[in-house]
Amino acid sequence: VGHTGVVEAGIKAVETVDACIARIVPKLLELDGKCLITADHGNCELMRNPDASPNTAHTTNLVHVIYVAKDAANFVCHDGILADVAPTLLFLLGLPQPKEMTGHNLLVRKSKE
């Protein structure tokens, strides 16, 4: 949707994702589930260039990673790269990270001081 440069379509897409997350997260937490909410790139936050022409390319803005779980307050989520998403998911699943994966787990448990 963002690649079309149609601002109204971008707004509708973001509203739809928001509505879906609002339905999924309560059930996920009820079932003691965990998830990461992120994207591989931005675009909807900058759909018009300074000259008002459509921006249909990926932006270079940082993309948020949101950890959703009952224990989320016990973790800090560090900045990273796309290659860090899979190792983070493996961490949440309690699975080992294959040596071929060069990314890093983004979630670090807060120290109990």
Secondary structure, DSSP 8 states (H G I E B T S, - for coil): -GGGT-HHHHHHHHHHHHHHHHHHHHHHHHTT--EEE--S-B-TT--B-TTS-B--S-B-S----EEESTTGGGEEE----GGGHHHHHHHHHT----TT------EEE----
